[in-house]
Amino acid sequence: MGGLRERLVRLYAGLVAFGVSLALMVRARLGLGPWDVLHQGLARLTGVAARGLSIRAARTFLELSVLVVGMALGGTVGVGTVAYALSIGPLAHYFIPRLAVREGSSV
């Protein structure tokens, strides 16, 4: 399994990889899953107001909601689960605009 440091590095690398893959999937527009559509819709719906939710806030809100419901139903929660719930929103918010293909650019 490795030591604690190695496990934390793997956890961090996995979270960043998931953030990048989420951003690529959203940007490619090749069939988002229901969860991705929900966080984007929530951000857009509340974004009409002066202080709407960002992608970061919408995704974090949804992930923490599921975490709390899972705990209430008796599920187990570990460090990785909490780290994912707290980090995937900010990671998606960071990577989605940076992985955009600019109009007129050659790929």
C-alpha positions as CSV (number, residue, x, y, z in Angstrom):
1,M,0.0,0.0,0.0
2,G,2.8,2.4,0.7
3,G,3.4,4.9,3.4
4,L,1.2,7.7,4.3
5,R,3.1,10.2,2.2
6,E,2.8,8.0,-0.9
7,R,-0.9,7.4,-0.3
8,L,-1.5,11.2,0.0
9,V,0.5,11.9,-3.2
10,R,-1.6,9.3,-5.0
11,L,-4.8,10.8,-3.6
12,Y,-3.8,14.3,-4.7
13,A,-2.8,13.0,-8.2
14,G,-6.0,11.2,-8.6
15,L,-8.1,14.2,-7.6
16,V,-6.2,16.4,-10.1
17,A,-6.5,13.8,-12.8
18,F,-10.3,13.6,-12.1
19,G,-10.6,17.4,-12.2
20,V,-8.8,17.5,-15.6
21,S,-10.9,14.7,-17.0
22,L,-14.1,16.3,-15.8
23,A,-13.1,19.6,-17.5
24,L,-12.2,17.8,-20.7
25,M,-15.5,16.0,-20.8
26,V,-17.5,19.2,-20.1
27,R,-15.5,21.1,-22.8
28,A,-15.8,18.4,-25.4
29,R,-19.6,18.5,-25.2
30,L,-19.8,14.8,-26.0
31,G,-22.5,13.7,-23.7
32,L,-22.4,14.9,-20.1
33,G,-23.6,12.7,-17.3
34,P,-26.6,13.7,-15.2
35,W,-24.3,14.9,-12.4
36,D,-22.4,17.2,-14.7
37,V,-25.5,18.6,-16.2
38,L,-26.9,19.2,-12.8
39,H,-23.9,21.2,-11.5
40,Q,-23.8,23.3,-14.7
41,G,-27.5,23.9,-14.7
42,L,-27.4,24.9,-11.0
43,A,-24.6,27.3,-11.7
44,R,-26.4,28.8,-14.7
45,L,-29.8,29.0,-13.0
46,T,-28.4,30.9,-10.0
47,G,-25.9,32.8,-12.2
48,V,-28.8,34.9,-13.5
49,A,-29.0,36.6,-10.1
50,A,-26.3,39.2,-9.1
51,R,-24.6,36.7,-6.8
52,G,-25.2,33.3,-8.5
53,L,-23.2,30.1,-7.7
54,S,-20.0,29.5,-9.6
55,I,-19.1,26.0,-11.0
56,R,-16.9,25.6,-7.9
57,A,-19.8,26.4,-5.4
58,A,-22.4,24.4,-7.3
59,R,-20.3,21.3,-7.6
60,T,-19.1,21.5,-4.0
61,F,-22.7,22.0,-2.8
62,L,-23.9,19.0,-4.7
63,E,-21.0,16.7,-3.6
64,L,-21.3,17.8,0.1
65,S,-25.1,17.2,-0.1
66,V,-24.5,13.6,-1.3
67,L,-21.8,13.1,1.3
68,V,-24.2,14.1,4.1
69,V,-27.1,12.0,2.8
70,G,-24.7,9.0,2.5
71,M,-23.5,9.5,6.1
72,A,-27.1,9.8,7.3
73,L,-27.9,6.5,5.5
74,G,-25.1,4.8,7.4
75,G,-22.4,4.9,4.7
76,T,-18.7,5.0,5.5
77,V,-16.8,8.2,4.9
78,G,-13.0,8.3,4.6
79,V,-10.4,10.9,4.0
80,G,-10.6,10.4,0.2
81,T,-14.3,10.9,0.2
82,V,-14.1,14.2,2.1
83,A,-11.1,15.3,0.0
84,Y,-13.0,14.6,-3.2
85,A,-16.2,16.4,-2.1
86,L,-14.2,19.5,-1.1
87,S,-11.8,19.6,-4.0
88,I,-13.7,18.5,-7.2
89,G,-15.6,21.8,-7.4
90,P,-12.6,24.0,-7.2
91,L,-10.7,21.8,-9.6
92,A,-13.5,21.8,-12.1
93,H,-13.8,25.6,-11.8
94,Y,-10.1,26.0,-12.4
95,F,-9.6,23.6,-15.3
96,I,-12.9,24.1,-17.3
97,P,-12.0,27.6,-18.7
98,R,-8.3,26.6,-19.1
99,L,-9.1,23.6,-21.3
100,A,-11.3,25.5,-23.7
101,V,-10.6,25.4,-27.4
102,R,-10.4,28.9,-28.7
103,E,-12.4,29.8,-31.9
104,G,-10.1,29.9,-34.9
105,S,-7.3,27.9,-33.3
106,S,-6.0,24.9,-35.1
107,V,-5.9,21.7,-33.0
